[in-house]
Amino acid sequence: MLKLYKLLQLIIDSKFDFSFPVKQKIIIFDERGSDVLMILFNKKISIIDTSLKRINLLVFILAFLTNFKINKKIYFEKYIELVDPELILNSSDNMVLFFELNLKKKSQKFFLQSSLIHRITINLISKIKYANCDYILLFGESIKKQLKKKIRGNFYVVGNYRNNFFKKKNFNIKKTITFISEYREPFNNNFTLNTGETINYDKYYSSEYKLLPKLFNFCKKIDYKLEIIGSSKNLKTRYKEVEFYNSILNSQKWKYRGPKITKFYKRKYTSGHFNLINASHIVYINSTLGYESLSRLKRTVSFSIRGKIKNFNYFFGSPENIKKKGPFWTNSLTNKEFKRLMQNLINANISLWRNYKNNFCNHFIDYDFNNKKIFTLIKKIMHKKI
């Protein structure tokens, strides 16, 4: 009854489209991540609006008349049936519905991981009776191991396509420590996870309030500068992000580095990777960019303390269960643990970091410059299907 009420509320709040869906050979399911999918496939591709802010009334009516009931799954399956694509693309890690869709044999599904996948998402996938996808492209062997138990399909380890666009740079040691921001604007004083669940905003960012003052004092003690790689893509949000960190650091001296615009295959793309490439000592909590830094053989440590927040339960290496601490990560922020990781960050030599990468990092995230693996697979799919 509650699900029906929510669906009716969604319909009331939506705008309606009265045109018949146009047939397409390739279509993107969900707008999130669509920019990079268009870059990889090198073409403009139509997007199915999974937010249902706009509902195709003809599809809605036909879906209902065919099934004598309606829900999101039924609506989208009918929509895709009418568009009749050969390939449906998705790069939204929390779009669990994508794995639930049952399509015609002609249509194949292509999933490309874009961020860290939470245990909550995996639990939701495990509840699907027949989770399926033809091509599943993932960061590393760790997440592949978890999802292979839940989804039927062909799995490929390709790293993070965003990170793969950027060439590795030689180790440049600077007297700077770089913190990777995970700032997002609050909504009703809550932080919304990729899974759609909400956590109290102040509670979620209590990790930054605990870690950053320690980090600033450490920099001051060893005569290093502190800089923060921002996550905000527009100017208005950047001002709020700077204010946020000023409130934590009491407006003490630190440097903000915002994402930069670059071009991939004639398409503009905003990314924080330029700042990551030029950094030499990196600290993060849970950011995907932190894992990408490790894959680049960057001196990187993770204070994965946010996982202690009730219902969040995300530590370094999640969703795989690994030790609570290692050579470059910890789930604790005691003075002893902080000192251990920071000394390792500053003092460990390149051969030791290479050893860390080979023994730990490669398991969680691969690095494939220029996305050769992805492009090879796309070429095979396009030659075979399109």
N, C-alpha and C positions, 0 to 999 in steps of 0.2 A: 504493500500500500504506500509506503514511504517512497519507494523507487518511482512509482507511478506519479505521485505528487510532485517529485523533483523534476520528472520528465515534462509534466504539464506546465510547471513553472518555467522551465527552459524554453518551451514552445511559445509561451506568452511573451517572454522577453526577447525572442528572436525576430529577425527580419526574414521575409519570405522571398524566395526566388521562384519564378513561374516558368522558367525556360527548361527545355528538355536537355539533360546532360549531353555534352558533346563527346563523341567517341575519341579516345586517346590511346596511343600505344604504350605510353609511360605516364604514370601519375604519382604524385607524392601524397602520402597519407599523414597529415598533420604538418602545420607550418614550421614548427620548431626543427631547426637543423636543415630546412629546405634550401637555404642559401648555399651551403657547401655541397649538397646533393646536386644542385644545378651546375656547380663548378666541376664536380667530378664527371658528370654526364655531359658536360659542355653544351647544354641546351636549356631553353626556358621550358619549364614543365608546370602543368596545372596542379593546383593544390586542393585537396579535399579539406574543407574547414571542419576539423573534428571538435571544435569548441561549440559548434551548433549555434553560433551567433547569427548565422544565416542558414536557413533550412530550405531545401528544394521541395516545394509543396507537392509536385508531381511524383517525386521519388517517395515522399512520405506516404502519399495515398496508395501508390502501387505496392509499397512494402507492407502496408497494413492489410490491403485486400488479398495479398498473396499468403499472409501468415495469420490473419485475423487477430493479430496482436502487434505491438510495436515497442521496440527498445533501440538503443544505440546500435547494437550489433546488427539487428535486422535492417535498420535504416541504411547503414554503411554497406552492408553486403548487397543490398538492392542497388544502391548508388553505383558501386563498383561493377555490378553486373551490367548496368545500362551503359556505363562508360566503356566497358569491355576492353580493359588494358591487358597488355601482355606482361607488364611489369609494374608492381606497386612498391614504391620506395618509402622507407621510414627511418628517421634518425632521432626519434624522441624516446629516450630510455624509459620513461614512465608510461608510455602509451601501451599498456598491457593488452588492450583490446586488439591491437594489431596482430598479436600472436593467436588470438581467438577466432579471427575471421576465417570462415570456410568459403573458399572461392572455387570457381570453375577450374578445371585442370589446365586450361589455357593460360590462366593468370598465375604468375609467380610472385612471391614476396621476397623483398630484399631489405634486410635490416642492418644498419650501420651504427655501432655504439658511438655515442658522442660525449658521455660523461660517466662518472662512477655510478654503478648500479647498486642500489640499496637492497638490504635484506628484505625490506617490506615488499619491494617490487618482485623479487624472486618468490616470496611467499604467495603473492597474488597470482603469479604465473603458474605456480604448482597447483593451484585450485582449478585451473582450466582443464576441462576434460580431455581436449585434444589440442594442445598448444603446438603450433606448427609454423614453419617459415622455411622457404627454399634456400635462402642464402643468409647466413648470420655472421657478420664481420665484427670481431671483438678486439679489445685492447691486448689481452694476453691469455696465457694458458690458465691462469687462476680463475678468471670469470668464465672461460670456456668450460672448465671442469664443472662449475656450478650449474650452468645453464644446459649443458648437454644432458643432464638428468631430467630436465623439465620440458625441453622443446625438441620436437622432431624436425630435423633439417640438416643441412650441410654447414659445418662450422669452419671459419677461417680466422687466424690470428694475424692482424694487420697493424696493430698499434692505434694511435689516435690520428685520424686523417688531418686534423688541424696542425698538430705537432709535426707530422711528416712533411708538410709543405715547406718547413724551414730547415735549412742546412745546419749541421752541427758546427759549432765554432770552437776553436782551440781554447784551452784553459787560460783565461786572463785573470790573474789574481789582483783584486782591488781591495782596498781597505774599506769595504762596504758590506753591510749585511742587508739582504733584500727579503722583505716579508711579502708573501702573496695574499692579497686581499680577497675575502669572500663576501664583501659588502653587498647587501641588497636593501632596497627601501622597505620600510615596514608597511604592512597593511593591517589596519585595526590592531596595531601593536603586536602583530604576530609575524613570524617568519614562515613562509610556505616552502616545504620540501618539494623536491622533484616528484615525489609520490602523491602530492596534493595535501598531505597532512600538515597541520600547523603546530608550531611551538612558540611559546611566549618569546617575543623579540629580545628582551633584555636577558632572558635565560640563555637563549641561543648564543648571543654574542658575549656572554660572560667569559668565554674562553679568551677572546681578544683582550678583555679588560685585565685578565690575569697574566697573559703572556707578554703583551707588548711593553708594559713598564719594565719588566725584567730584561727584555731584549734591548730596550733603550739604555738602561743602566749598564748592561754588558758592553754595548758599543762605546759608551762614554769611558768605561774603565780601560778598554784596550785601544782607545783612540780610533775607532771605526765610525763611519757614518751609517745612519739608518735610512733606508728608503723603502717605499711601499709601492708594489705594482698594483695599480687600481683595476677594478673590474667594471667600472661604469663606462658605458659607450657614448652617452650623450652628456653635454656640458652641464646641464641643470643637475643631473644626478651626481656628476663629479664633484660639484661644489658641496653637495650633501655628504658625499663620501669623505672629502677632506675634513669637513666639520666633525664628522663622526670620529675620525682618528685623532683630530685635535683634542676632542673631549676626553679621549683615553690617555693621551700623552701630555695633557695640560698645555697644549700649544707649544711644546718644546720643539727644538730644531730637528726636522726630518724632511725628506724629499718625497713628493708624490710623482709617480710616473704612470700616466694614463695610457690606455690602449691606443694603438696607431692604425691608421688606414693603409692598407696595402692592396695590391691587385693580383688576382690569380686568374689566368685565362680571361683577361679583359673584364673581370668582375671585381667590384670593390668589396673589401672584407676588413672588418675591424678586429684587431687581435692584440693580445698582451704578450705575444711570443717574442717580439723584438726586444722588449725589456727583459724578458727571461734570458734570451741569448746573451745579452750584454752583462748579465749579473754573474757574480763569482761565488757568493755564499748565500744560499737560499734557505729560508725558514717558512714552513707552512703548517696549517692545521689539517684540513681535509681536502683542499683544492685539487681538482683534476690536473691543473697546471703544475702542481707539485710533483705528481707522478711523472708527468711529461719531462720535467726537469731532471728527474732521476734517470730517465731513459736516455738523456743526452750526456750522461756522465758528468753532471754538474754536482758540485758539493751541495748537498741538500739534506735537511733534516726535518722530520715531522713530529710536532708535539700534538699527537692525536687525542686531545683531551676533551673534545666535544662529545665523544662517544659516551661519556658518563651521564649526559643529560637523559633523563627518563624518556623512553619511546624513540630516541634518536638512534642509539646503539650502533654507531658507525665508528670503528677504529681503523688504524692503518692496516691495509690488507683485506678489509672487509669486501665482500661477504665471506671470504675464507677466514677461518679461525686460525690465527697465528699467535706467536708469543707476544706478551704485552710490551716487551721492549727488545730492541735489537741495536745494531751498530749505528743506525741513522734514524731510528724512530722510538717513540715511547708513548704510553697511554697515561703518563703521570707528569706532573709539573712540580715535583719536590725540588728543593734547591740542589740536591745531589744529582737528580736526573737532568736538570737543566744544565748544570755544569758539565756533566759527562758528554751530552750531545753537542754542546757548543764548543767544547775543547776538541772534539772529534771533527766538527765542521771546520774549525780553523787550522788544526794541526795535522790531520791525516794527509798523507801524500797521495799523488795521483794513482800510483799502483794499487794502493789500498782501496781507493774509491772504485777503481776498475774491478777489483775483486768483489766489492759490495754489489756492483751493477750485475756482474755475471752470476753471482750466487743468489741474489734476491730480486733485484729490480726487473730483470728480463722476464721473470715469472709473472709479474703483474702487468707490465706494459712493454710492448715491442716498439721498435723504432724502424721505420722503413722510408728513407728519404725519397721524396717525390711520389710516394704512394704507388710504387711499382706493382706491389701485390694487388692493390685495389684496381688499378687501371687494367692489369692483365686479366683479372676476373671479369670486369665490366666488358672488356673487349670480347671475351668468350661468350658472355651472356647475350650481348648485342648481336653478335654474329649468328648465334644459335636461335635467338628468339625474335629479334626485331627486323 
